[in-house]
Amino acid sequence: SQNLVLAVLAAEDRNFFVHTGFSLKDSIDSADVENRFLDDKTITQQTSRLVFMGKNNFWLNRIGETYFTVLLEEFWGKNRILEVYLNSVEMGEAIFGAQAASLVYFNKSAGAINKKTKASFLAATINSNKKDDTF
């Protein structure tokens, strides 16, 4: 649903349709008080990691993620990247994709989520999994 797309963009990557896969501004905005950068990746970076990379070697994954982020932006385009992201991101323990999450939490298709509160809840489930992500 449009509400779900807007909620995910607001929560995950507010400049998704403006940047070219990387957002230095968002990284700077998310710097904590000790000037360390938090793991604040764009949807394109997250998609490249979800589709092409594992969670093994940190530096190898960073290099691969950068490479695939550039390729995704060049060859897939924003709408396809967002579609793949919404179909693959973990939205609760072992719940992958917006459709599965919508069915588990609300017994409705993702396209039928028309309330902003439900869409926001689904978007928030993405962030709840990041704290456990060791990559």
DOTI-488287 format. One line per field, with one value per residue (C-alpha): residue in three letters; x, y, z; residue number from 1. Coordinates in pm, 1 decimal, padded with zeros to 6 digits. Each point is the difference from the previous one (the first is absolute). Layout:
# residues N
residu	(ALA, ...)
east	(X, ...)
north	(Y, ...)
up	(Z, ...)
num	(NUM, ...)
END
This chain:
# residues 135
residu	(SER, GLN, ASN, LEU, VAL, LEU, ALA, VAL, LEU, ALA, ALA, GLU, ASP, ARG, ASN, PHE, PHE, VAL, HIS, THR, GLY, PHE, SER, LEU, LYS, ASP, SER, ILE, ASP, SER, ALA, ASP, VAL, GLU, ASN, ARG, PHE, LEU, ASP, ASP, LYS, THR, ILE, THR, GLN, GLN, THR, SER, ARG, LEU, VAL, PHE, MET, GLY, LYS, ASN, ASN, PHE, TRP, LEU, ASN, ARG, ILE, GLY, GLU, THR, TYR, PHE, THR, VAL, LEU, LEU, GLU, GLU, PHE, TRP, GLY, LYS, ASN, ARG, ILE, LEU, GLU, VAL, TYR, LEU, ASN, SER, VAL, GLU, MET, GLY, GLU, ALA, ILE, PHE, GLY, ALA, GLN, ALA, ALA, SER, LEU, VAL, TYR, PHE, ASN, LYS, SER, ALA, GLY, ALA, ILE, ASN, LYS, LYS, THR, LYS, ALA, SER, PHE, LEU, ALA, ALA, THR, ILE, ASN, SER, ASN, LYS, LYS, ASP, ASP, THR, PHE)
east	(00000.0, 00103.4, -00016.7, 00243.3, 00242.5, -00012.9, 00045.7, 00301.6, 00156.4, -00054.1, 00151.0, 00282.2, 00110.9, -00176.4, 00222.6, -00036.1, -00129.1, 00264.4, 00333.8, 00197.7, 00023.7, 00201.8, -00101.2, 00283.3, -00247.4, -00198.9, 00320.9, 00113.1, -00345.5, 00010.9, 00342.4, -00021.1, 00143.4, 00339.5, 00020.9, -00025.4, -00222.3, -00294.8, -00091.2, -00240.3, -00011.8, -00213.2, -00265.7, 00223.0, 00291.5, -00227.7, -00140.4, 00346.3, 00088.6, -00326.7, 00021.4, 00371.9, 00197.8, 00023.4, 00101.2, 00347.4, 00299.0, -00071.7, 00240.7, -00068.6, -00371.8, 00050.8, 00187.5, -00256.1, -00289.8, 00146.8, 00055.3, -00351.8, -00158.2, 00147.4, -00121.0, -00352.0, -00036.7, 00132.6, -00195.0, -00309.8, -00130.3, -00173.8, -00336.0, 00156.2, 00242.7, -00288.1, -00207.5, 00281.4, 00074.2, -00362.4, -00015.0, 00322.1, 00056.5, -00050.7, -00302.4, -00001.4, 00177.5, 00015.6, -00269.7, 00132.9, -00173.4, -00289.7, -00255.8, 00096.3, 00016.2, -00338.0, -00155.4, 00163.9, -00080.1, -00332.8, -00127.3, -00016.3, 00186.5, 00264.4, -00198.9, -00301.0, 00183.7, -00174.1, 00039.0, 00308.9, 00035.9, 00022.2, 00239.9, 00216.1, -00002.2, 00125.3, 00271.5, 00106.7, 00046.3, 00292.4, 00187.2, -00071.8, 00213.2, 00299.0, 00119.9, 00071.2, 00177.2, 00370.5, 00094.7)
north	(00000.0, 00359.3, 00055.9, -00286.0, 00132.3, 00348.4, -00136.2, -00208.1, 00290.8, 00229.3, -00253.0, -00138.6, 00244.7, 00334.4, 00105.0, -00325.4, 00158.2, 00275.7, -00171.1, -00230.1, -00292.3, 00167.4, 00283.7, 00180.9, 00251.1, -00273.9, -00154.8, 00334.2, 00067.7, -00337.2, 00052.6, -00050.5, 00228.5, -00170.3, 00069.2, -00368.2, -00078.8, -00224.2, -00274.9, 00217.7, -00140.7, 00096.0, -00236.9, -00068.2, -00098.4, -00219.7, -00163.4, -00074.2, -00163.8, -00196.9, -00130.3, -00043.1, -00006.2, -00221.3, 00088.1, -00150.2, 00227.4, 00359.6, 00176.3, -00231.8, 00062.5, 00376.7, -00007.9, -00229.7, 00203.3, 00316.1, -00170.3, -00145.2, 00325.5, 00179.1, -00277.2, -00002.4, 00374.0, -00022.4, -00299.3, -00053.4, 00348.1, 00125.8, -00175.5, -00343.9, 00051.6, 00095.5, -00297.9, -00248.1, 00161.4, -00022.6, -00363.5, -00104.7, 00206.0, -00172.8, 00145.3, -00204.6, -00316.6, -00221.7, 00207.8, 00111.1, 00259.3, 00237.7, -00249.1, -00266.1, 00254.5, 00142.2, -00346.6, -00096.8, 00320.3, 00104.4, -00297.9, 00231.4, 00036.8, 00273.6, 00176.1, 00014.4, 00187.4, 00334.6, 00134.5, 00205.0, -00151.8, -00354.0, 00110.8, 00176.4, -00311.3, -00212.0, 00255.2, -00003.2, -00377.4, 00054.3, 00209.1, -00248.5, -00257.3, 00225.5, -00001.1, -00371.0, 00035.8, -00057.6, 00127.5)
up	(00000.0, -00046.6, 00377.1, 00056.9, -00260.9, 00152.4, 00354.2, -00102.5, -00186.9, 00300.0, 00239.8, -00211.5, -00266.7, -00030.5, -00292.7, -00194.9, -00319.7, 00012.0, 00075.4, -00227.2, 00241.0, 00273.1, 00228.1, 00172.7, 00143.4, 00174.4, 00132.0, 00139.6, 00146.2, 00176.0, 00158.5, 00373.0, 00267.7, -00014.2, -00376.4, -00087.7, -00294.6, 00066.0, -00242.4, -00198.7, -00350.3, -00293.8, -00129.7, -00300.7, 00225.0, 00209.8, -00314.1, -00136.6, 00330.5, 00016.7, -00355.9, -00065.4, 00325.1, 00305.6, 00353.4, 00000.2, -00055.9, 00103.4, -00237.3, -00291.9, 00046.6, 00013.5, -00329.7, -00161.2, 00134.4, -00151.2, -00335.7, -00016.2, 00119.7, -00300.8, -00233.3, 00144.8, -00043.1, -00355.3, -00127.5, 00216.3, 00073.0, 00311.1, -00036.2, -00051.9, 00289.2, 00228.4, -00117.5, 00066.1, 00336.0, 00112.8, -00110.3, 00175.2, 00313.4, 00334.5, 00178.0, 00316.1, 00100.2, -00312.0, -00174.6, -00336.6, -00213.6, 00044.8, -00129.7, 00254.3, 00282.6, -00089.8, 00000.9, 00330.9, 00187.6, -00153.4, -00202.3, -00302.6, -00325.6, 00000.9, -00270.5, 00232.9, 00276.3, -00030.9, 00352.7, 00070.5, 00347.0, -00139.4, -00271.8, 00259.4, 00218.0, -00289.4, -00078.2, 00365.6, -00005.8, -00238.4, 00257.2, 00276.9, -00181.0, -00065.9, 00358.6, -00033.7, -00333.8, 00051.3, -00344.3)
num	(1, 2, 3, 4, 5, 6, 7, 8, 9, 10, 11, 12, 13, 14, 15, 16, 17, 18, 19, 20, 21, 22, 23, 24, 25, 26, 27, 28, 29, 30, 31, 32, 33, 34, 35, 36, 37, 38, 39, 40, 41, 42, 43, 44, 45, 46, 47, 48, 49, 50, 51, 52, 53, 54, 55, 56, 57, 58, 59, 60, 61, 62, 63, 64, 65, 66, 67, 68, 69, 70, 71, 72, 73, 74, 75, 76, 77, 78, 79, 80, 81, 82, 83, 84, 85, 86, 87, 88, 89, 90, 91, 92, 93, 94, 95, 96, 97, 98, 99, 100, 101, 102, 103, 104, 105, 106, 107, 108, 109, 110, 111, 112, 113, 114, 115, 116, 117, 118, 119, 120, 121, 122, 123, 124, 125, 126, 127, 128, 129, 130, 131, 132, 133, 134, 135)
END
